[in-house]
């Protein structure tokens, strides 16, 4: 009677199909109500926003769309989805019955003098055909396989998000490399323009020297600036070729493949509209790396249940049936065998390893939570940094345009004054240096403005799902 009283509650517990381990809860962390330099207005989803079209550069748009399906990092991430889908099948298969079959045929015999002397025979032989089938089913009373499938599905979702992480990295790298390439082309054009100006100054200095109003020192100083400009050109050309080569690699092409098509320069990319950042909470929805971190947290949480299920008894139903057909020199006959029954496994003593595995699983889930929180905070920082930089980049560009205009006027006045003998060649050379430096600084400021525009849009998750064939399936 006591045995029955003990067994009955245990049976009811097993048959109830309980699932051990904690259920997943969405993580939370404190976030500010708004970004420091924007309004507290939640924005729409930006994952389908083609923000690079703000540059109004057709060549850039073509390169972006060309690389969407060719970038090797994106293709690798897509291939990892295939493996994650297979893991879901593997995890679900454990809860299903397993059925197998086998067949065997054999022949044996004996021959020799010994058989003749002892039994009067000359040989003996036998043949047999054997076939069988077996089945087993581990009853998932404590949800081990259900938790495994839950973890596999969460990992699959993370794999989908990883594709969008790769897309964002591709967009950031490609557009930034294109911005760099156009900057080097602009810097080359400005340096060649400066070279023409300095050669003009050198010619003017030689003419004045022939008239007896300038010295050889003046000529040498003018020649020095010409040679200095010539020395700067190879470095700028190298920068352009390296940027073009990197763009080709991002498109999945050999380096230098698209260089010739980029040599025909165009204006430096400048964004034509401002980016609405929304609020920090929007990042949890729009940033694929945050979503991927959350899915990995869910998978780690489910693994706690897998580890805890090993602490409880398990029951496996198994059975087999076999049939054998024997052929011998003496007789022929059939033999059939079968078996069926449950197998109960009790974890009695394991040196504490099972409890240690539960502790490990809980620690890994906590690590994943910290990873998620760190990803969220880093995302907020990236948006804040890019937004602050972009606002001030616009101020820098506007001020630098005025600097260029002022120095260009100063150079014109210095040349006129030098021709009239009212100033020295040093005044002209200083004015030329100022103009050359100001022009290059303006080009650099425009490049930085474009790069920070890219950084801000990537930081808010802009365009992460454009070209994604997996959006609907998620």
Secondary structure, DSSP 8 states (H G I E B T S, - for coil): -HHHHHHHHHHHHHHTT---S-----------SS-TTS-S------TT--GGGGG--HHHHHHHHHHHTT-HHHHHHHHHHHHHHHHHHHHHHTTS-EEEEEEEEEEEEEESHHHHHHHS-SEEEEEEEEEEEEEEEEE-TT-HHHHHHHHHHHHHHHHHHHHHHHHHHHHHHHHHHHHHHHHHHHHHHHHHHHHHHHHHHHHHHHHHHHTTSS-HHHHHHHHHHHHHHHHHHHHHHHHHHHHHHHHHHHTTS-TTTTHHHHHS--------S------TTHHHHH-HHHHHHHHHHHHHHHHHHHHHHTTS-EEEEEEEEEEEEEEESS-EEEEEEEEEEEEEE-----TTHHHHHHHHHHHHHHHHHHHHHHHHHHHHHHHHHHHHHHHHHHHHHHHHHHHHHHHHHHHHHHHHHHHTTSS-HHHHHHHHHHHHHHHHHHHHHHHHHHHHHHHHHHHTTTTTTTT-TTTTT-
